Amino acid sequence: MGMTRCKDCQSEISTEARKCPHCGRPNKSLITGARVLILVLVVLVVLVIIAPNPQDKADAKSDAFLKQMAQLGKSGDSDLAKVSDQVALDAVAQYEIAKRQGDPMQICVQAGYVAAAQLQAKHEDQYRRWKATEKADCTRAGVVQ
């Protein structure tokens, strides 16, 4: 409990006293529990009002991503095809690594990845070939398709 001076009579009074015991002047330095509660509530309301909504940021990022993809689709069809072709080539390389390792289940899985990459790259003949390879490899691994 701290002490302060009364503004009227200059007597020393407790900071927790509601009024000066000598002259009766209200102690303005006293902040009651109700005042603190009201102050905290006001601060919280203000923070809620001015705080940014995280969903707005997520929506803005999604919108930006969709705009980039649309732009890529309009101006970069050939670039997108190059990427799809590279993904298909990479999938074939990973399949070859799995074949060298000799695990039948991994070979089956990688053949499926190659088939999916060929489909994505719109290589219809290669897709059919790799689906047949996948079926054969998965049968050897004991996976029924």
C-alpha positions as CSV (number, residue, x, y, z in Angstrom):
1,M,0.0,0.0,0.0
2,G,1.5,3.3,-1.1
3,M,1.0,6.8,0.3
4,T,0.2,10.1,-1.5
5,R,-0.7,13.6,-0.5
6,C,-4.2,15.1,-0.6
7,K,-4.5,17.8,-3.2
8,D,-6.6,20.0,-0.9
9,C,-5.2,19.7,2.6
10,Q,-1.8,18.2,1.8
11,S,-2.3,15.4,4.4
12,E,-0.6,12.1,3.7
13,I,-3.2,9.5,2.7
14,S,-3.2,5.9,1.5
15,T,-3.3,5.5,-2.3
16,E,-6.1,3.0,-1.6
17,A,-8.3,5.4,0.3
18,R,-11.5,6.5,-1.5
19,K,-11.3,10.0,0.1
20,C,-9.1,12.0,2.4
21,P,-9.9,11.2,6.0
22,H,-9.1,14.8,7.0
23,C,-11.0,16.9,4.5
24,G,-13.1,14.4,2.6
25,R,-11.8,15.2,-0.9
26,P,-12.2,12.1,-3.3
27,N,-8.9,10.4,-4.0
28,K,-8.6,10.7,-7.8
29,S,-5.5,8.5,-7.9
30,L,-7.5,5.5,-6.7
31,I,-8.4,3.3,-9.6
32,T,-11.1,0.9,-8.5
33,G,-11.4,-2.7,-9.7
34,A,-14.5,-1.7,-11.7
35,R,-12.6,1.0,-13.5
36,V,-9.7,-1.4,-14.3
37,L,-12.2,-3.9,-15.7
38,I,-13.9,-1.2,-17.8
39,L,-10.5,0.0,-19.1
40,V,-9.4,-3.6,-20.0
41,L,-12.7,-4.2,-21.8
42,V,-12.4,-1.0,-23.8
43,V,-8.8,-1.9,-24.8
44,L,-9.9,-5.4,-25.9
45,V,-12.8,-4.0,-28.0
46,V,-10.4,-1.6,-29.7
47,L,-7.9,-4.3,-30.4
48,V,-10.6,-6.6,-31.9
49,I,-11.8,-3.8,-34.1
50,I,-8.4,-2.7,-35.4
51,A,-6.8,-6.2,-35.5
52,P,-6.4,-7.6,-39.0
53,N,-8.4,-10.7,-39.9
54,P,-6.0,-13.7,-40.6
55,Q,-8.6,-15.1,-43.0
56,D,-8.3,-11.9,-45.1
57,K,-4.5,-12.5,-45.5
58,A,-5.1,-16.1,-46.5
59,D,-7.8,-15.1,-49.0
60,A,-5.4,-12.4,-50.4
61,K,-2.6,-15.1,-50.8
62,S,-5.0,-17.5,-52.5
63,D,-6.2,-14.8,-54.8
64,A,-2.6,-13.8,-55.7
65,F,-1.8,-17.5,-56.4
66,L,-4.8,-18.0,-58.6
67,K,-4.0,-14.8,-60.5
68,Q,-0.4,-16.1,-61.0
69,M,-1.7,-19.4,-62.3
70,A,-4.1,-17.7,-64.6
71,Q,-1.3,-15.5,-65.9
72,L,0.9,-18.6,-66.4
73,G,-1.9,-20.3,-68.3
74,K,-2.4,-17.4,-70.6
75,S,1.2,-16.4,-71.3
76,G,3.2,-19.5,-70.5
77,D,1.5,-22.5,-72.1
78,S,4.8,-23.5,-73.7
79,D,6.6,-23.0,-70.4
80,L,4.0,-25.2,-68.6
81,A,4.4,-27.9,-71.2
82,K,8.2,-27.7,-70.7
83,V,7.7,-28.2,-66.9
84,S,5.3,-31.1,-67.4
85,D,7.8,-32.7,-69.8
86,Q,10.6,-32.3,-67.3
87,V,8.5,-33.8,-64.5
88,A,7.8,-36.8,-66.8
89,L,11.5,-37.2,-67.5
90,D,12.4,-37.0,-63.8
91,A,9.7,-39.6,-63.0
92,V,11.3,-42.0,-65.5
93,A,14.8,-41.4,-63.9
94,Q,13.3,-42.2,-60.5
95,Y,11.8,-45.3,-61.9
96,E,15.1,-46.4,-63.2
97,I,16.7,-45.9,-59.7
98,A,13.9,-48.0,-58.2
99,K,14.6,-50.7,-60.7
100,R,18.3,-50.8,-59.8
101,Q,17.4,-51.0,-56.1
102,G,15.3,-54.1,-56.8
103,D,12.4,-53.5,-54.4
104,P,9.3,-54.7,-56.3
105,M,6.9,-52.5,-54.3
106,Q,8.9,-49.4,-55.0
107,I,9.2,-50.3,-58.7
108,C,5.4,-50.6,-58.8
109,V,4.9,-47.3,-57.1
110,Q,7.4,-45.5,-59.3
111,A,5.8,-46.9,-62.4
112,G,2.5,-45.4,-61.2
113,Y,4.2,-42.0,-60.7
114,V,5.6,-42.2,-64.3
115,A,2.2,-43.0,-65.7
116,A,0.7,-40.1,-63.8
117,A,3.4,-37.7,-65.0
118,Q,2.9,-38.8,-68.6
119,L,-0.8,-38.2,-68.3
120,Q,-0.1,-34.7,-66.8
121,A,2.2,-34.0,-69.7
122,K,-0.5,-35.1,-72.1
123,H,1.7,-37.8,-73.7
124,E,-1.1,-40.3,-74.4
125,D,1.0,-43.0,-76.0
126,Q,3.6,-42.9,-73.2
127,Y,0.8,-42.9,-70.6
128,R,-0.7,-46.1,-72.0
129,R,2.8,-47.7,-72.2
130,W,3.5,-46.8,-68.6
131,K,0.1,-48.0,-67.4
132,A,0.9,-51.4,-68.8
133,T,4.4,-51.3,-67.2
134,E,2.8,-50.3,-63.9
135,K,0.3,-53.2,-64.1
136,A,3.1,-55.7,-64.8
137,D,5.4,-54.3,-62.1
138,C,2.5,-54.2,-59.5
139,T,1.6,-57.8,-60.4
140,R,5.2,-58.9,-59.7
141,A,5.0,-57.0,-56.4
142,G,1.7,-58.8,-55.5
143,V,-0.5,-55.8,-55.8
144,V,-3.8,-56.5,-57.6
145,Q,-5.0,-53.7,-59.8
